[in-house]
């Protein structure tokens, strides 16, 4: 057990004191710190270059009870615990060695962690968590919330982020994020995953990604999927919701149980396959392709009846003539064919919606990213 230095200001009423408690603990390098806090409070933690833990507590405490316990286990790792009782912690500010691994178990209240290069584990019932300047590319950030938002920015790390009721926002990240969210939006801005694949599971919110560098596997239940640029491949599913991809540079398999699908392929990479499969159970499909895109295509509208005859299929690459109706009472409408050698397979299927295959106006080749 380490001794701790106590500097406190007390203002007591009926045994309960408003107090600031400052403590400092010398530590050994390259260990792990466990923080346990079971009452609502704001936690602010930053890494520094010293071999010590600095702790500042603000709150109301009983002078008859210990406020904080400091322990070291047999592995040499450290633990700080705010004791339960009549304590009311308002704010806990800490500085720890930057290379320390960190584990925080917290009941409720905002958590901010900055400038840590070790692994990070955070678990809370109700917290908004912000992670800034995390530089642990060979390790992982693991955040698990029962409720609350997660924000990760200006970092170089791999991350496993899970919340059962909140938004997940990532801004300026180099690393591999895996996101599981319920009841909130997922937003990526300036995220570079290298050779890793983006993996997102979300329900009850919108997924909005600025760029995906090496493919994505996304399921969204009850919200839209919007991606500005995706390289290599995209697997996307909404139940229901719209899917929109502004710059596709690879293959795609997308399905919506009740929404429109809009995809634009920005360049035709002739030495790779760029197959396209788009399916909507109720909605329009629009596919915009480069002017010399080589494809074998099939486009089909299903579930037609006498009230749905205005749904149409158009293909600007070739005049296919009138679409053929088939099935019982003409309940299917379909066109198929091949252009420019038929290299890539394109399959488009919808029910109760229009299908448009649009030829992008020819322009000089764009710079490859």
C-alpha positions in Angstrom: 0.0 0.0 0.0 1.4 3.4 -1.0 1.2 6.4 1.2 -0.6 9.4 -0.3 -0.2 13.1 0.2 -3.4 14.9 1.2 -4.0 18.6 0.6 -7.6 19.5 1.3 -9.9 22.5 1.8 -12.9 21.7 4.1 -16.2 23.4 4.6 -18.3 21.2 6.8 -22.0 21.2 7.7 -23.4 18.4 9.8 -20.4 16.2 9.1 -20.6 16.6 5.3 -17.8 18.7 3.9 -17.2 20.4 0.6 -13.6 19.7 -0.2 -10.9 19.6 -2.8 -8.5 16.7 -2.3 -5.1 16.6 -4.1 -3.0 13.5 -4.0 0.2 12.3 -5.7 1.5 8.7 -6.0 4.9 7.6 -7.3 4.6 4.7 -9.7 6.7 2.3 -11.8 6.7 2.6 -15.6 4.6 0.5 -18.0 1.9 -0.7 -15.7 -1.9 -0.4 -15.7 -4.2 1.9 -13.7 -7.7 0.8 -12.7 -10.2 3.5 -11.7 -13.4 2.7 -9.9 -16.1 5.3 -9.3 -19.6 4.2 -8.4 -21.3 7.6 -8.0 -22.1 10.3 -10.6 -19.2 12.5 -11.4 -17.2 14.1 -14.2 -13.9 12.3 -14.9 -11.1 14.1 -16.7 -7.8 12.2 -17.3 -4.7 13.2 -19.3 -1.4 11.5 -19.9 1.9 13.2 -18.8 5.6 12.4 -18.9 6.1 11.9 -15.2 6.3 8.6 -13.3 3.5 9.6 -10.9 -0.3 9.7 -10.6 -1.8 13.1 -9.8 -5.4 13.1 -8.5 -7.6 16.1 -7.8 -11.1 15.4 -6.3 -13.8 18.0 -5.9 -17.0 17.1 -4.1 -18.7 16.7 -0.7 -17.5 14.0 1.6 -18.0 12.8 5.2 -15.0 13.3 7.4 -15.9 10.0 9.2 -15.2 7.9 6.0 -12.2 7.4 3.8 -12.6 9.1 0.5 -10.3 7.2 -1.8 -8.3 3.9 -1.6 -5.0 3.3 -3.5 -3.8 -0.2 -4.0 -1.1 -2.1 -6.0 -1.7 -5.8 -7.0 0.8 -8.6 -7.3 1.4 -7.8 -11.0 2.4 -4.3 -10.0 -0.7 -2.6 -11.5 -2.4 0.2 -9.6 -6.0 0.8 -8.5 -7.8 4.0 -7.3 -11.3 3.5 -5.8 -13.7 6.2 -4.7 -15.3 4.6 -1.7 -19.1 4.3 -1.4 -21.0 5.9 1.3 -22.0 9.6 1.8 -19.5 10.7 -0.8 -20.6 13.1 -3.6 -17.9 13.5 -6.1 -18.4 16.3 -8.5 -15.2 16.2 -10.5 -12.2 13.9 -10.6 -9.2 15.2 -12.5 -6.2 12.9 -13.0 -2.7 12.9 -14.7 -1.1 9.5 -15.3 2.0 8.3 -17.1 1.2 8.6 -20.8 2.3 5.0 -21.6 0.1 3.4 -18.9 -2.8 1.1 -19.8 -6.0 2.4 -18.4 -9.3 0.8 -17.2 -12.2 3.0 -16.0 -15.4 1.6 -14.4 -17.8 4.4 -13.8 -21.5 4.6 -13.0 -22.6 7.9 -14.4 -21.1 11.2 -15.7 -19.0 12.5 -18.5 -15.5 11.0 -19.1 -12.7 12.7 -21.0 -9.3 10.9 -21.7 -6.5 12.7 -23.5 -2.9 11.9 -24.7 -2.7 8.2 -23.7 -0.5 5.7 -25.6 -1.5 2.6 -23.7 -4.7 0.4 -24.1 -7.9 1.9 -22.8 -11.0 0.2 -21.4 -14.0 2.2 -20.3 -17.3 0.9 -19.0 -20.2 2.9 -17.8 -24.0 2.8 -17.3 -24.6 6.4 -18.4 -21.7 8.5 -19.6 -20.7 10.7 -22.6 -17.1 9.6 -23.4 -14.6 11.8 -25.3 -11.2 10.5 -26.3 -8.6 12.9 -27.7 -5.1 12.4 -28.9 -4.9 8.7 -28.3 -1.7 7.3 -29.8 -1.7 3.5 -29.4 -1.8 2.1 -32.9 -0.7 -1.3 -31.8 -3.3 -1.5 -29.0 -7.0 -0.9 -28.7 -9.6 1.4 -27.2 -12.6 -0.4 -25.9 -15.6 1.6 -24.8 -18.8 0.0 -23.6 -21.8 2.2 -22.6 -25.3 1.3 -21.5 -26.2 4.8 -22.5 -24.3 7.8 -23.8 -22.4 9.3 -26.7 -18.9 8.4 -27.8 -16.5 10.8 -29.5 -13.0 9.9 -30.7 -10.8 12.4 -32.4 -7.3 13.4 -33.4 -6.1 9.8 -32.7 -4.1 6.9 -34.0 -5.6 3.7 -32.6 -7.8 0.8 -33.1 -11.2 1.1 -31.4 -14.1 -1.1 -30.4 -17.0 1.3 -29.6 -20.3 0.2 -28.2 -23.3 2.2 -26.9 -26.8 1.0 -26.3 -28.3 4.6 -26.5 -26.2 7.3 -28.1 -24.2 8.7 -31.0 -20.7 7.6 -32.1 -18.6 10.3 -33.8 -15.1 9.8 -35.1 -13.0 12.7 -36.4 -9.5 12.4 -37.7 -8.6 8.8 -36.9 -5.9 6.5 -38.3 -6.8 3.0 -37.3 -9.6 0.4 -37.4 -12.9 1.3 -35.8 -15.6 -1.3 -35.0 -18.9 0.3 -34.0 -22.0 -1.1 -32.4 -24.6 1.4 -31.6 -28.3 1.5 -30.8 -30.5 4.6 -30.8 -28.0 7.0 -32.3 -26.2 8.3 -35.3 -22.7 7.1 -36.4 -20.5 9.7 -38.1 -17.0 9.3 -39.6 -14.9 12.3 -40.8 -11.4 11.9 -42.0 -11.0 8.3 -41.0 -8.2 6.3 -42.6 -8.3 2.6 -41.9 -5.4 1.5 -44.1 -5.9 -2.2 -45.0 -8.6 -2.7 -42.4 -12.3 -3.0 -43.1 -14.8 -0.7 -41.4 -17.4 -2.8 -39.5 -20.6 -1.0 -38.2 -23.8 -2.3 -36.6 -26.4 0.3 -35.8 -30.1 0.7 -35.1 -32.3 3.7 -34.8 -30.0 6.3 -36.4 -28.2 7.5 -39.5 -24.8 6.2 -40.6 -22.8 9.0 -42.3 -19.3 8.3 -43.5 -17.1 10.8 -45.4 -14.6 8.2 -46.7 -13.8 4.5 -46.4 -10.3 3.6 -47.5 -10.5 -0.2 -47.8 -14.0 -1.5 -47.7 -17.0 -1.6 -45.3 -19.5 -4.0 -43.8 -22.5 -2.1 -42.5 -25.9 -3.0 -41.2 -28.4 -0.3 -40.1 -31.8 -1.1 -38.6 -34.1 1.9 -38.8 -31.9 4.5 -40.5 -30.1 5.6 -43.7 -26.6 4.9 -44.8 -24.8 7.7 -46.5 -21.2 7.3 -47.7 -19.3 9.9 -49.7 -16.4 7.7 -50.9 -15.8 4.0 -50.5 -12.8 2.1 -51.9 -12.5 -1.6 -52.6 -16.0 -2.8 -51.6 -19.2 -2.1 -49.7 -21.6 -4.5 -48.1 -24.6 -2.5 -46.8 -28.0 -3.4 -45.5 -30.8 -1.2 -44.1 -34.1 -2.3 -42.5 -35.6 0.1 -43.6 -33.8 3.1 -44.9 -32.1 4.7 -47.9 -28.6 3.9 -49.1 -26.6 6.6 -50.9 -23.0 6.2 -52.2 -21.5 9.2 -54.0 -18.1 7.8 -55.0 -17.9 4.0 -55.4 -14.5 2.6 -56.3 -14.9 -1.2 -56.1 -17.7 -3.7 -55.9 -21.0 -3.4 -53.9 -23.7 -5.5 -52.5 -26.5 -3.4 -51.0 -30.0 -4.2 -49.8 -32.8 -2.1 -48.4 -36.0 -3.5 -47.0 -37.9 -0.2 -47.7 -36.0 2.7 -49.2 -34.2 4.1 -52.2 -30.7 3.2 -53.3 -28.5 5.7 -55.1 -25.0 4.7 -56.2 -22.4 6.5 -58.3 -19.3 4.7 -59.6 -16.8 7.3 -60.2 -14.2 5.3 -62.3 -14.0 2.0 -64.1 -10.9 0.0 -62.9 -10.5 -2.3 -65.9 -8.1 -4.7 -64.2 -10.4 -5.6 -61.3 -14.0 -6.8 -61.1 -16.5 -4.2 -60.0 -19.7 -6.3 -59.6 -22.8 -4.5 -58.5 -25.8 -6.0 -56.7 -28.6 -3.6 -55.5 -31.9 -4.8 -54.1 -34.8 -2.8 -52.6 -38.0 -4.4 -51.4 -39.8 -1.0 -51.9 -38.0 1.9 -53.4 -36.2 3.4 -56.4 -32.8 2.3 -57.6 -30.5 4.8 -59.4 -27.1 3.6 -60.6 -24.7 6.1 -62.2 -21.8 4.5 -64.2 -18.7 5.8 -66.1 -19.5 6.1 -69.9 -17.4 3.1 -70.9 -18.3 0.8 -68.1 -18.1 -2.9 -69.2 -21.1 -4.9 -67.8 -23.6 -7.6 -68.2 -26.8 -6.2 -66.6 -30.1 -7.4 -65.4 -32.7 -5.0 -64.0 -36.1 -6.2 -62.7 -39.2 -4.8 -61.0 -41.2 -7.3 -59.0 -44.6 -7.4 -57.4 -46.4 -5.4 -60.0 -50.2 -5.3 -60.4 -52.6 -3.3 -62.5 -52.2 -0.3 -60.2 -48.3 -0.2 -60.5 -47.8 -0.1 -64.3 -46.1 3.3 -64.2 -43.0 1.9 -62.6 -40.2 1.9 -65.3 -36.7 0.7 -66.1 -34.4 3.0 -68.1 -30.8 2.3 -69.3 -28.9 5.1 -70.9 -26.2 2.8 -72.2 -28.4 1.2 -74.8 -32.0 1.4 -76.0 -33.3 -1.9 -74.8 -36.7 -1.4 -76.3 -39.8 -2.0 -74.1 -39.2 -4.0 -70.9 -40.7 -7.4 -70.9 -43.5 -8.2 -68.5 -43.8 -11.8 -67.2 -45.2 -13.9 -64.4 -48.8 -14.1 -63.3 -50.7 -11.1 -64.7 -47.4 -9.5 -65.7 -46.2 -9.0 -62.2 -42.5 -8.7 -63.3 -40.8 -6.2 -65.5 -37.3 -6.9 -66.7 -34.5 -5.9 -69.1 -31.1 -7.5 -69.5 -28.1 -7.3 -71.8 -24.4 -6.6 -72.2 -22.3 -3.6 -73.2 -18.5 -3.0 -73.8 -17.6 -6.6 -73.3 -19.8 -7.5 -70.3 -17.0 -7.8 -67.8 -18.8 -6.7 -64.6 -22.0 -8.3 -63.4 -24.8 -5.7 -62.5 -28.0 -7.0 -60.9 -30.7 -4.5 -59.9 -34.0 -5.7 -58.3 -36.8 -3.7 -56.7 -40.4 -4.0 -55.9 -42.7 -1.0 -56.3 -40.1 1.4 -57.6 -38.2 2.8 -60.6 -34.8 1.6 -61.9 -32.5 3.9 -63.7 -29.0 3.1 -65.1 -27.4 6.4 -65.9 -24.4 7.0 -68.1 -22.0 9.6 -66.5 -21.1 12.3 -69.0 -17.6 11.7 -70.4 -14.8 13.7 -68.9 -11.0 13.4 -68.6 -9.9 10.7 -66.2 -9.9 11.8 -62.5 -6.8 11.5 -60.4 -6.7 8.1 -58.7 -6.7 8.3 -54.9 
